[in-house]
């Protein structure tokens, strides 16, 4: 069912508990995961949240500059698909 998911696609979102920015493989969409920063159980959305690194370009009037993208990268924690899920 998830065969169409591109392994290089990531989703980004913000932990509702601690506001840590997190990126996860698209294959984790709608799955529960543990926030790497605070340990809260979070549900990976199926679309990236606005203002995070993988949000769709064009949704906002101003494109992020390279500096802003670097800043987003440095504050985003990547979580990996875990076979246990
Ligand atoms: Zn958190």
PDB file of the backbone (N, CA, C, O) and the ligand in Angstrom, with CONECT records:
HET     ZN  A 101       1
ATOM      1  N   UNK A   1       0.840  -1.207   0.000  1.00  0.00           N
ATOM      2  CA  UNK A   1       0.000   0.000   0.000  1.00  0.00           C
ATOM      3  C   UNK A   1       0.868   1.247   0.000  1.00  0.00           C
ATOM      4  O   UNK A   1       0.478   2.287  -0.532  1.00  0.00           O
ATOM      5  N   UNK A   2       2.033   1.138   0.593  1.00  0.00           N
ATOM      6  CA  UNK A   2       2.921   2.286   0.634  1.00  0.00           C
ATOM      7  C   UNK A   2       3.998   2.214  -0.445  1.00  0.00           C
ATOM      8  O   UNK A   2       4.991   2.938  -0.379  1.00  0.00           O
ATOM      9  N   UNK A   3       3.810   1.354  -1.429  1.00  0.00           N
ATOM     10  CA  UNK A   3       4.851   1.126  -2.427  1.00  0.00           C
ATOM     11  C   UNK A   3       5.169   2.373  -3.245  1.00  0.00           C
ATOM     12  O   UNK A   3       6.257   2.502  -3.807  1.00  0.00           O
ATOM     13  N   UNK A   4       4.204   3.288  -3.303  1.00  0.00           N
ATOM     14  CA  UNK A   4       4.405   4.477  -4.124  1.00  0.00           C
ATOM     15  C   UNK A   4       5.221   5.546  -3.408  1.00  0.00           C
ATOM     16  O   UNK A   4       5.641   6.527  -4.021  1.00  0.00           O
ATOM     17  N   UNK A   5       5.442   5.356  -2.124  1.00  0.00           N
ATOM     18  CA  UNK A   5       6.136   6.398  -1.373  1.00  0.00           C
ATOM     19  C   UNK A   5       7.600   6.464  -1.805  1.00  0.00           C
ATOM     20  O   UNK A   5       8.316   5.462  -1.801  1.00  0.00           O
ATOM     21  N   UNK A   6       8.007   7.630  -2.165  1.00  0.00           N
ATOM     22  CA  UNK A   6       9.386   7.860  -2.558  1.00  0.00           C
ATOM     23  C   UNK A   6      10.262   7.865  -1.302  1.00  0.00           C
ATOM     24  O   UNK A   6      10.013   8.623  -0.364  1.00  0.00           O
ATOM     25  N   UNK A   7      11.259   7.037  -1.295  1.00  0.00           N
ATOM     26  CA  UNK A   7      12.104   6.912  -0.110  1.00  0.00           C
ATOM     27  C   UNK A   7      12.860   8.192   0.201  1.00  0.00           C
ATOM     28  O   UNK A   7      13.342   8.380   1.318  1.00  0.00           O
ATOM     29  N   UNK A   8      12.962   9.061  -0.776  1.00  0.00           N
ATOM     30  CA  UNK A   8      13.699  10.292  -0.527  1.00  0.00           C
ATOM     31  C   UNK A   8      12.780  11.443  -0.104  1.00  0.00           C
ATOM     32  O   UNK A   8      13.238  12.567   0.104  1.00  0.00           O
ATOM     33  N   UNK A   9      11.497  11.157   0.021  1.00  0.00           N
ATOM     34  CA  UNK A   9      10.564  12.208   0.418  1.00  0.00           C
ATOM     35  C   UNK A   9      10.478  12.275   1.936  1.00  0.00           C
ATOM     36  O   UNK A   9      10.374  11.249   2.609  1.00  0.00           O
ATOM     37  N   UNK A  10      10.521  13.470   2.455  1.00  0.00           N
ATOM     38  CA  UNK A  10      10.421  13.656   3.892  1.00  0.00           C
ATOM     39  C   UNK A  10       9.264  14.574   4.225  1.00  0.00           C
ATOM     40  O   UNK A  10       8.858  15.424   3.433  1.00  0.00           O
ATOM     41  N   UNK A  11       8.758  14.375   5.408  1.00  0.00           N
ATOM     42  CA  UNK A  11       7.727  15.243   5.953  1.00  0.00           C
ATOM     43  C   UNK A  11       8.334  15.994   7.126  1.00  0.00           C
ATOM     44  O   UNK A  11       9.135  15.438   7.878  1.00  0.00           O
ATOM     45  N   UNK A  12       7.959  17.244   7.281  1.00  0.00           N
ATOM     46  CA  UNK A  12       8.457  17.986   8.431  1.00  0.00           C
ATOM     47  C   UNK A  12       7.276  18.584   9.184  1.00  0.00           C
ATOM     48  O   UNK A  12       6.268  18.980   8.600  1.00  0.00           O
ATOM     49  N   UNK A  13       7.438  18.632  10.478  1.00  0.00           N
ATOM     50  CA  UNK A  13       6.352  19.078  11.335  1.00  0.00           C
ATOM     51  C   UNK A  13       6.943  19.498  12.675  1.00  0.00           C
ATOM     52  O   UNK A  13       8.138  19.336  12.924  1.00  0.00           O
ATOM     53  N   UNK A  14       6.091  20.035  13.524  1.00  0.00           N
ATOM     54  CA  UNK A  14       6.548  20.562  14.806  1.00  0.00           C
ATOM     55  C   UNK A  14       5.910  19.750  15.919  1.00  0.00           C
ATOM     56  O   UNK A  14       4.703  19.509  15.905  1.00  0.00           O
ATOM     57  N   UNK A  15       6.710  19.332  16.872  1.00  0.00           N
ATOM     58  CA  UNK A  15       6.183  18.629  18.040  1.00  0.00           C
ATOM     59  C   UNK A  15       5.236  19.554  18.789  1.00  0.00           C
ATOM     60  O   UNK A  15       5.579  20.696  19.095  1.00  0.00           O
ATOM     61  N   UNK A  16       4.033  19.047  19.084  1.00  0.00           N
ATOM     62  CA  UNK A  16       3.053  19.901  19.753  1.00  0.00           C
ATOM     63  C   UNK A  16       3.414  20.135  21.215  1.00  0.00           C
ATOM     64  O   UNK A  16       2.924  21.074  21.842  1.00  0.00           O
ATOM     65  N   UNK A  17       4.266  19.281  21.745  1.00  0.00           N
ATOM     66  CA  UNK A  17       4.622  19.410  23.158  1.00  0.00           C
ATOM     67  C   UNK A  17       5.778  20.384  23.374  1.00  0.00           C
ATOM     68  O   UNK A  17       5.729  21.217  24.280  1.00  0.00           O
ATOM     69  N   UNK A  18       6.818  20.282  22.545  1.00  0.00           N
ATOM     70  CA  UNK A  18       8.010  21.091  22.810  1.00  0.00           C
ATOM     71  C   UNK A  18       8.396  21.987  21.633  1.00  0.00           C
ATOM     72  O   UNK A  18       9.369  22.736  21.714  1.00  0.00           O
ATOM     73  N   UNK A  19       7.636  21.912  20.542  1.00  0.00           N
ATOM     74  CA  UNK A  19       7.873  22.759  19.364  1.00  0.00           C
ATOM     75  C   UNK A  19       9.188  22.471  18.658  1.00  0.00           C
ATOM     76  O   UNK A  19       9.677  23.297  17.887  1.00  0.00           O
ATOM     77  N   UNK A  20       9.753  21.316  18.918  1.00  0.00           N
ATOM     78  CA  UNK A  20      10.923  20.887  18.156  1.00  0.00           C
ATOM     79  C   UNK A  20      10.499  20.608  16.721  1.00  0.00           C
ATOM     80  O   UNK A  20       9.470  19.975  16.483  1.00  0.00           O
ATOM     81  N   UNK A  21      11.290  21.077  15.770  1.00  0.00           N
ATOM     82  CA  UNK A  21      11.015  20.747  14.376  1.00  0.00           C
ATOM     83  C   UNK A  21      11.611  19.380  14.066  1.00  0.00           C
ATOM     84  O   UNK A  21      12.763  19.098  14.397  1.00  0.00           O
ATOM     85  N   UNK A  22      10.814  18.546  13.433  1.00  0.00           N
ATOM     86  CA  UNK A  22      11.176  17.152  13.200  1.00  0.00           C
ATOM     87  C   UNK A  22      10.939  16.832  11.733  1.00  0.00           C
ATOM     88  O   UNK A  22       9.964  17.294  11.140  1.00  0.00           O
ATOM     89  N   UNK A  23      11.832  16.040  11.150  1.00  0.00           N
ATOM     90  CA  UNK A  23      11.543  15.530   9.806  1.00  0.00           C
ATOM     91  C   UNK A  23      11.540  14.018   9.860  1.00  0.00           C
ATOM     92  O   UNK A  23      12.311  13.398  10.592  1.00  0.00           O
ATOM     93  N   UNK A  24      10.649  13.437   9.064  1.00  0.00           N
ATOM     94  CA  UNK A  24      10.486  11.991   9.068  1.00  0.00           C
ATOM     95  C   UNK A  24      10.257  11.526   7.640  1.00  0.00           C
ATOM     96  O   UNK A  24       9.713  12.271   6.826  1.00  0.00           O
ATOM     97  N   UNK A  25      10.667  10.299   7.325  1.00  0.00           N
ATOM     98  CA  UNK A  25      10.399   9.783   5.979  1.00  0.00           C
ATOM     99  C   UNK A  25       8.898   9.748   5.710  1.00  0.00           C
ATOM    100  O   UNK A  25       8.096   9.529   6.618  1.00  0.00           O
ATOM    101  N   UNK A  26       8.533   9.966   4.456  1.00  0.00           N
ATOM    102  CA  UNK A  26       7.118   9.990   4.105  1.00  0.00           C
ATOM    103  C   UNK A  26       6.424   8.677   4.443  1.00  0.00           C
ATOM    104  O   UNK A  26       5.212   8.644   4.654  1.00  0.00           O
ATOM    105  N   UNK A  27       7.194   7.602   4.494  1.00  0.00           N
ATOM    106  CA  UNK A  27       6.617   6.310   4.854  1.00  0.00           C
ATOM    107  C   UNK A  27       6.088   6.263   6.276  1.00  0.00           C
ATOM    108  O   UNK A  27       5.370   5.333   6.644  1.00  0.00           O
ATOM    109  N   UNK A  28       6.440   7.265   7.081  1.00  0.00           N
ATOM    110  CA  UNK A  28       5.953   7.317   8.461  1.00  0.00           C
ATOM    111  C   UNK A  28       4.675   8.123   8.603  1.00  0.00           C
ATOM    112  O   UNK A  28       4.160   8.272   9.711  1.00  0.00           O
ATOM    113  N   UNK A  29       4.154   8.645   7.500  1.00  0.00           N
ATOM    114  CA  UNK A  29       2.941   9.457   7.587  1.00  0.00           C
ATOM    115  C   UNK A  29       1.837   8.708   8.328  1.00  0.00           C
ATOM    116  O   UNK A  29       1.593   7.525   8.091  1.00  0.00           O
ATOM    117  N   UNK A  30       1.187   9.420   9.217  1.00  0.00           N
ATOM    118  CA  UNK A  30       0.063   8.914  10.022  1.00  0.00           C
ATOM    119  C   UNK A  30       0.477   7.862  11.037  1.00  0.00           C
ATOM    120  O   UNK A  30      -0.372   7.237  11.672  1.00  0.00           O
ATOM    121  N   UNK A  31       1.756   7.670  11.189  1.00  0.00           N
ATOM    122  CA  UNK A  31       2.196   6.735  12.231  1.00  0.00           C
ATOM    123  C   UNK A  31       2.528   7.509  13.492  1.00  0.00           C
ATOM    124  O   UNK A  31       2.785   8.713  13.462  1.00  0.00           O
ATOM    125  N   UNK A  32       2.517   6.792  14.586  1.00  0.00           N
ATOM    126  CA  UNK A  32       2.937   7.414  15.826  1.00  0.00           C
ATOM    127  C   UNK A  32       4.439   7.252  15.986  1.00  0.00           C
ATOM    128  O   UNK A  32       5.013   6.225  15.622  1.00  0.00           O
ATOM    129  N   UNK A  33       5.049   8.262  16.525  1.00  0.00           N
ATOM    130  CA  UNK A  33       6.481   8.225  16.783  1.00  0.00           C
ATOM    131  C   UNK A  33       6.734   8.945  18.099  1.00  0.00           C
ATOM    132  O   UNK A  33       5.848   9.578  18.673  1.00  0.00           O
ATOM    133  N   UNK A  34       7.971   8.825  18.554  1.00  0.00           N
ATOM    134  CA  UNK A  34       8.331   9.491  19.798  1.00  0.00           C
ATOM    135  C   UNK A  34       9.147  10.715  19.450  1.00  0.00           C
ATOM    136  O   UNK A  34      10.083  10.638  18.653  1.00  0.00           O
ATOM    137  N   UNK A  35       8.802  11.835  20.038  1.00  0.00           N
ATOM    138  CA  UNK A  35       9.569  13.046  19.783  1.00  0.00           C
ATOM    139  C   UNK A  35      11.000  12.838  20.260  1.00  0.00           C
ATOM    140  O   UNK A  35      11.219  12.456  21.410  1.00  0.00           O
ATOM    141  N   UNK A  36      11.978  13.084  19.391  1.00  0.00           N
ATOM    142  CA  UNK A  36      13.374  12.869  19.794  1.00  0.00           C
ATOM    143  C   UNK A  36      13.845  13.891  20.820  1.00  0.00           C
ATOM    144  O   UNK A  36      14.879  13.694  21.459  1.00  0.00           O
ATOM    145  N   UNK A  37      13.114  14.959  20.982  1.00  0.00           N
ATOM    146  CA  UNK A  37      13.537  15.997  21.918  1.00  0.00           C
ATOM    147  C   UNK A  37      12.913  15.827  23.297  1.00  0.00           C
ATOM    148  O   UNK A  37      13.603  15.946  24.310  1.00  0.00           O
ATOM    149  N   UNK A  38      11.604  15.548  23.343  1.00  0.00           N
ATOM    150  CA  UNK A  38      10.935  15.517  24.645  1.00  0.00           C
ATOM    151  C   UNK A  38      10.299  14.173  24.957  1.00  0.00           C
ATOM    152  O   UNK A  38       9.845  13.955  26.080  1.00  0.00           O
ATOM    153  N   UNK A  39      10.258  13.264  23.981  1.00  0.00           N
ATOM    154  CA  UNK A  39       9.741  11.931  24.248  1.00  0.00           C
ATOM    155  C   UNK A  39       8.230  11.803  24.143  1.00  0.00           C
ATOM    156  O   UNK A  39       7.683  10.722  24.362  1.00  0.00           O
ATOM    157  N   UNK A  40       7.549  12.896  23.812  1.00  0.00           N
ATOM    158  CA  UNK A  40       6.098  12.822  23.661  1.00  0.00           C
ATOM    159  C   UNK A  40       5.733  11.955  22.460  1.00  0.00           C
ATOM    160  O   UNK A  40       6.484  11.884  21.487  1.00  0.00           O
ATOM    161  N   UNK A  41       4.586  11.300  22.531  1.00  0.00           N
ATOM    162  CA  UNK A  41       4.107  10.539  21.383  1.00  0.00           C
ATOM    163  C   UNK A  41       3.450  11.525  20.421  1.00  0.00           C
ATOM    164  O   UNK A  41       2.543  12.276  20.780  1.00  0.00           O
ATOM    165  N   UNK A  42       3.939  11.489  19.202  1.00  0.00           N
ATOM    166  CA  UNK A  42       3.454  12.422  18.192  1.00  0.00           C
ATOM    167  C   UNK A  42       2.970  11.625  16.992  1.00  0.00           C
ATOM    168  O   UNK A  42       3.458  10.526  16.729  1.00  0.00           O
ATOM    169  N   UNK A  43       2.020  12.174  16.276  1.00  0.00           N
ATOM    170  CA  UNK A  43       1.577  11.517  15.058  1.00  0.00           C
ATOM    171  C   UNK A  43       2.168  12.258  13.876  1.00  0.00           C
ATOM    172  O   UNK A  43       2.017  13.473  13.752  1.00  0.00           O
ATOM    173  N   UNK A  44       2.840  11.519  13.009  1.00  0.00           N
ATOM    174  CA  UNK A  44       3.437  12.138  11.823  1.00  0.00           C
ATOM    175  C   UNK A  44       2.304  12.518  10.875  1.00  0.00           C
ATOM    176  O   UNK A  44       1.485  11.670  10.521  1.00  0.00           O
ATOM    177  N   UNK A  45       2.249  13.776  10.462  1.00  0.00           N
ATOM    178  CA  UNK A  45       1.193  14.194   9.529  1.00  0.00           C
ATOM    179  C   UNK A  45       1.474  13.657   8.134  1.00  0.00           C
ATOM    180  O   UNK A  45       2.576  13.178   7.865  1.00  0.00           O
ATOM    181  N   UNK A  46       0.493  13.731   7.246  1.00  0.00           N
ATOM    182  CA  UNK A  46       0.760  13.268   5.881  1.00  0.00           C
ATOM    183  C   UNK A  46       1.134  14.420   4.956  1.00  0.00           C
ATOM    184  O   UNK A  46       1.384  14.207   3.769  1.00  0.00           O
ATOM    185  N   UNK A  47       1.174  15.624   5.485  1.00  0.00           N
ATOM    186  CA  UNK A  47       1.742  16.739   4.730  1.00  0.00           C
ATOM    187  C   UNK A  47       2.620  17.558   5.671  1.00  0.00           C
ATOM    188  O   UNK A  47       2.373  17.610   6.876  1.00  0.00           O
ATOM    189  N   UNK A  48       3.626  18.183   5.122  1.00  0.00           N
ATOM    190  CA  UNK A  48       4.510  18.981   5.958  1.00  0.00           C
ATOM    191  C   UNK A  48       3.787  20.231   6.445  1.00  0.00           C
ATOM    192  O   UNK A  48       2.957  20.805   5.739  1.00  0.00           O
ATOM    193  N   UNK A  49       4.116  20.635   7.655  1.00  0.00           N
ATOM    194  CA  UNK A  49       3.488  21.823   8.212  1.00  0.00           C
ATOM    195  C   UNK A  49       4.142  23.082   7.652  1.00  0.00           C
ATOM    196  O   UNK A  49       5.356  23.118   7.453  1.00  0.00           O
ATOM    197  N   UNK A  50       3.339  24.112   7.399  1.00  0.00           N
ATOM    198  CA  UNK A  50       3.909  25.374   6.894  1.00  0.00           C
ATOM    199  C   UNK A  50       4.986  25.911   7.828  1.00  0.00           C
ATOM    200  O   UNK A  50       4.865  25.833   9.050  1.00  0.00           O
ATOM    201  N   UNK A  51       6.030  26.451   7.237  1.00  0.00           N
ATOM    202  CA  UNK A  51       7.095  27.040   8.031  1.00  0.00           C
ATOM    203  C   UNK A  51       8.182  26.054   8.411  1.00  0.00           C
ATOM    204  O   UNK A  51       9.197  26.443   8.989  1.00  0.00           O
ATOM    205  N   UNK A  52       7.983  24.782   8.095  1.00  0.00           N
ATOM    206  CA  UNK A  52       9.025  23.798   8.353  1.00  0.00           C
ATOM    207  C   UNK A  52       9.763  23.489   7.058  1.00  0.00           C
ATOM    208  O   UNK A  52       9.345  23.895   5.973  1.00  0.00           O
ATOM    209  N   UNK A  53      10.860  22.769   7.191  1.00  0.00           N
ATOM    210  CA  UNK A  53      11.816  22.698   6.092  1.00  0.00           C
ATOM    211  C   UNK A  53      11.259  22.043   4.834  1.00  0.00           C
ATOM    212  O   UNK A  53      11.666  22.401   3.728  1.00  0.00           O
ATOM    213  N   UNK A  54      10.340  21.093   4.975  1.00  0.00           N
ATOM    214  CA  UNK A  54       9.821  20.402   3.797  1.00  0.00           C
ATOM    215  C   UNK A  54       8.451  20.915   3.381  1.00  0.00           C
ATOM    216  O   UNK A  54       7.780  20.297   2.554  1.00  0.00           O
ATOM    217  N   UNK A  55       8.036  22.027   3.940  1.00  0.00           N
ATOM    218  CA  UNK A  55       6.762  22.606   3.514  1.00  0.00           C
ATOM    219  C   UNK A  55       6.830  22.910   2.017  1.00  0.00           C
ATOM    220  O   UNK A  55       7.884  23.253   1.482  1.00  0.00           O
ATOM    221  N   UNK A  56       5.696  22.777   1.367  1.00  0.00           N
ATOM    222  CA  UNK A  56       5.663  22.979  -0.076  1.00  0.00           C
ATOM    223  C   UNK A  56       6.083  24.396  -0.450  1.00  0.00           C
ATOM    224  O   UNK A  56       5.572  25.371   0.101  1.00  0.00           O
ATOM    225  N   UNK A  57       6.996  24.497  -1.368  1.00  0.00           N
ATOM    226  CA  UNK A  57       7.401  25.810  -1.872  1.00  0.00           C
ATOM    227  C   UNK A  57       6.223  26.440  -2.590  1.00  0.00           C
ATOM    228  O   UNK A  57       5.445  25.754  -3.253  1.00  0.00           O
ATOM    229  N   UNK A  58       6.101  27.739  -2.454  1.00  0.00           N
ATOM    230  CA  UNK A  58       5.023  28.434  -3.137  1.00  0.00           C
ATOM    231  C   UNK A  58       3.827  28.673  -2.241  1.00  0.00           C
ATOM    232  O   UNK A  58       2.962  29.484  -2.572  1.00  0.00           O
ATOM    233  N   UNK A  59       3.759  27.978  -1.102  1.00  0.00           N
ATOM    234  CA  UNK A  59       2.649  28.188  -0.183  1.00  0.00           C
ATOM    235  C   UNK A  59       2.781  29.541   0.510  1.00  0.00           C
ATOM    236  O   UNK A  59       1.790  30.117   0.956  1.00  0.00           O
ATOM    237  N   UNK A  60       3.992  30.033   0.594  1.00  0.00           N
ATOM    238  CA  UNK A  60       4.212  31.309   1.243  1.00  0.00           C
ATOM    239  C   UNK A  60       4.757  32.293   0.223  1.00  0.00           C
ATOM    240  O   UNK A  60       5.462  31.906  -0.710  1.00  0.00           O
ATOM    241  N   UNK A  61       4.430  33.553   0.401  1.00  0.00           N
ATOM    242  CA  UNK A  61       4.854  34.545  -0.586  1.00  0.00           C
ATOM    243  C   UNK A  61       6.367  34.695  -0.688  1.00  0.00           C
ATOM    244  O   UNK A  61       6.897  34.967  -1.765  1.00  0.00           O
ATOM    245  N   UNK A  62       7.047  34.521   0.414  1.00  0.00           N
ATOM    246  CA  UNK A  62       8.496  34.679   0.404  1.00  0.00           C
ATOM    247  C   UNK A  62       9.177  33.329   0.458  1.00  0.00           C
ATOM    248  O   UNK A  62       8.959  32.550   1.386  1.00  0.00           O
ATOM    249  N   UNK A  63       9.978  33.061  -0.509  1.00  0.00           N
ATOM    250  CA  UNK A  63      10.769  31.834  -0.461  1.00  0.00           C
ATOM    251  C   UNK A  63      11.879  31.995   0.552  1.00  0.00           C
ATOM    252  O   UNK A  63      12.482  33.063   0.654  1.00  0.00           O
ATOM    253  N   UNK A  64      12.156  30.934   1.305  1.00  0.00           N
ATOM    254  CA  UNK A  64      13.259  31.052   2.263  1.00  0.00           C
ATOM    255  C   UNK A  64      14.586  31.218   1.538  1.00  0.00           C
ATOM    256  O   UNK A  64      14.819  30.626   0.485  1.00  0.00           O
ATOM    257  N   UNK A  65      15.425  32.016   2.111  1.00  0.00           N
ATOM    258  CA  UNK A  65      16.771  32.165   1.562  1.00  0.00           C
ATOM    259  C   UNK A  65      17.594  30.946   1.936  1.00  0.00           C
ATOM    260  O   UNK A  65      17.184  30.147   2.779  1.00  0.00           O
ATOM    261  N   UNK A  66      18.748  30.804   1.314  1.00  0.00           N
ATOM    262  CA  UNK A  66      19.622  29.691   1.659  1.00  0.00           C
ATOM    263  C   UNK A  66      19.987  29.715   3.134  1.00  0.00           C
ATOM    264  O   UNK A  66      20.094  28.669   3.775  1.00  0.00           O
ATOM    265  N   UNK A  67      20.177  30.916   3.666  1.00  0.00           N
ATOM    266  CA  UNK A  67      20.504  31.026   5.092  1.00  0.00           C
ATOM    267  C   UNK A  67      19.364  30.518   5.956  1.00  0.00           C
ATOM    268  O   UNK A  67      19.586  29.838   6.957  1.00  0.00           O
ATOM    269  N   UNK A  68      18.139  30.854   5.562  1.00  0.00           N
ATOM    270  CA  UNK A  68      16.991  30.392   6.335  1.00  0.00           C
ATOM    271  C   UNK A  68      16.845  28.880   6.245  1.00  0.00           C
ATOM    272  O   UNK A  68      16.499  28.218   7.224  1.00  0.00           O
ATOM    273  N   UNK A  69      17.115  28.339   5.051  1.00  0.00           N
ATOM    274  CA  UNK A  69      17.042  26.883   4.891  1.00  0.00           C
ATOM    275  C   UNK A  69      18.095  26.209   5.768  1.00  0.00           C
ATOM    276  O   UNK A  69      17.819  25.199   6.417  1.00  0.00           O
ATOM    277  N   UNK A  70      19.302  26.774   5.783  1.00  0.00           N
ATOM    278  CA  UNK A  70      20.345  26.211   6.643  1.00  0.00           C
ATOM    279  C   UNK A  70      19.930  26.261   8.106  1.00  0.00           C
ATOM    280  O   UNK A  70      20.179  25.320   8.860  1.00  0.00           O
ATOM    281  N   UNK A  71      19.296  27.361   8.508  1.00  0.00           N
ATOM    282  CA  UNK A  71      18.855  27.491   9.891  1.00  0.00           C
ATOM    283  C   UNK A  71      17.790  26.445  10.201  1.00  0.00           C
ATOM    284  O   UNK A  71      17.794  25.846  11.277  1.00  0.00           O
ATOM    285  N   UNK A  72      16.880  26.228   9.259  1.00  0.00           N
ATOM    286  CA  UNK A  72      15.840  25.219   9.479  1.00  0.00           C
ATOM    287  C   UNK A  72      16.452  23.831   9.575  1.00  0.00           C
ATOM    288  O   UNK A  72      16.031  23.014  10.394  1.00  0.00           O
ATOM    289  N   UNK A  73      17.458  23.565   8.725  1.00  0.00           N
ATOM    290  CA  UNK A  73      18.113  22.255   8.769  1.00  0.00           C
ATOM    291  C   UNK A  73      18.754  22.028  10.123  1.00  0.00           C
ATOM    292  O   UNK A  73      18.664  20.942  10.696  1.00  0.00           O
ATOM    293  N   UNK A  74      19.400  23.067  10.626  1.00  0.00           N
ATOM    294  CA  UNK A  74      20.165  22.883  11.855  1.00  0.00           C
ATOM    295  C   UNK A  74      19.259  22.712  13.063  1.00  0.00           C
ATOM    296  O   UNK A  74      19.689  22.171  14.082  1.00  0.00           O
ATOM    297  N   UNK A  75      18.011  23.163  12.970  1.00  0.00           N
ATOM    298  CA  UNK A  75      17.140  23.017  14.138  1.00  0.00           C
ATOM    299  C   UNK A  75      16.134  21.883  13.958  1.00  0.00           C
ATOM    300  O   UNK A  75      15.273  21.680  14.814  1.00  0.00           O
ATOM    301  N   UNK A  76      16.234  21.153  12.866  1.00  0.00           N
ATOM    302  CA  UNK A  76      15.303  20.060  12.616  1.00  0.00           C
ATOM    303  C   UNK A  76      15.974  18.734  12.943  1.00  0.00           C
ATOM    304  O   UNK A  76      17.096  18.479  12.505  1.00  0.00           O
ATOM    305  N   UNK A  77      15.300  17.901  13.702  1.00  0.00           N
ATOM    306  CA  UNK A  77      15.820  16.578  14.039  1.00  0.00           C
ATOM    307  C   UNK A  77      15.138  15.553  13.146  1.00  0.00           C
ATOM    308  O   UNK A  77      13.912  15.538  13.032  1.00  0.00           O
ATOM    309  N   UNK A  78      15.924  14.709  12.522  1.00  0.00           N
ATOM    310  CA  UNK A  78      15.355  13.668  11.666  1.00  0.00           C
ATOM    311  C   UNK A  78      15.098  12.401  12.469  1.00  0.00           C
ATOM    312  O   UNK A  78      15.949  11.956  13.240  1.00  0.00           O
ATOM    313  N   UNK A  79      13.939  11.837  12.283  1.00  0.00           N
ATOM    314  CA  UNK A  79      13.664  10.526  12.862  1.00  0.00           C
ATOM    315  C   UNK A  79      13.560   9.527  11.723  1.00  0.00           C
ATOM    316  O   UNK A  79      13.220   9.892  10.598  1.00  0.00           O
ATOM    317  N   UNK A  80      13.848   8.281  12.012  1.00  0.00           N
ATOM    318  CA  UNK A  80      13.910   7.260  10.971  1.00  0.00           C
ATOM    319  C   UNK A  80      12.758   6.282  11.121  1.00  0.00           C
ATOM    320  O   UNK A  80      12.210   6.077  12.204  1.00  0.00           O
ATOM    321  N   UNK A  81      12.420   5.696  10.000  1.00  0.00           N
ATOM    322  CA  UNK A  81      11.396   4.652   9.995  1.00  0.00           C
ATOM    323  C   UNK A  81      11.901   3.471  10.809  1.00  0.00           C
ATOM    324  O   UNK A  81      12.990   2.949  10.572  1.00  0.00           O
ATOM    325  N   UNK A  82      11.093   3.068  11.761  1.00  0.00           N
ATOM    326  CA  UNK A  82      11.486   1.993  12.653  1.00  0.00           C
ATOM    327  C   UNK A  82      10.626   0.770  12.354  1.00  0.00           C
ATOM    328  O   UNK A  82       9.397   0.844  12.378  1.00  0.00           O
ATOM    329  N   UNK A  83      11.277  -0.347  12.075  1.00  0.00           N
ATOM    330  CA  UNK A  83      10.526  -1.550  11.696  1.00  0.00           C
ATOM    331  C   UNK A  83       9.579  -2.019  12.793  1.00  0.00           C
ATOM    332  O   UNK A  83       8.605  -2.723  12.527  1.00  0.00           O
ATOM    333  N   UNK A  84       9.868  -1.629  14.004  1.00  0.00           N
ATOM    334  CA  UNK A  84       8.977  -2.056  15.101  1.00  0.00           C
ATOM    335  C   UNK A  84       7.591  -1.450  14.979  1.00  0.00           C
ATOM    336  O   UNK A  84       6.623  -2.009  15.495  1.00  0.00           O
ATOM    337  N   UNK A  85       7.483  -0.336  14.316  1.00  0.00           N
ATOM    338  CA  UNK A  85       6.168   0.280  14.147  1.00  0.00           C
ATOM    339  C   UNK A  85       5.429  -0.513  13.121  1.00  0.00           C
ATOM    340  O   UNK A  85       4.285  -0.192  12.798  1.00  0.00           O
TER     341      UNK A  85
HETATM  342 ZN    ZN A 101       8.718  17.214  21.641  1.00  0.00          ZN
END
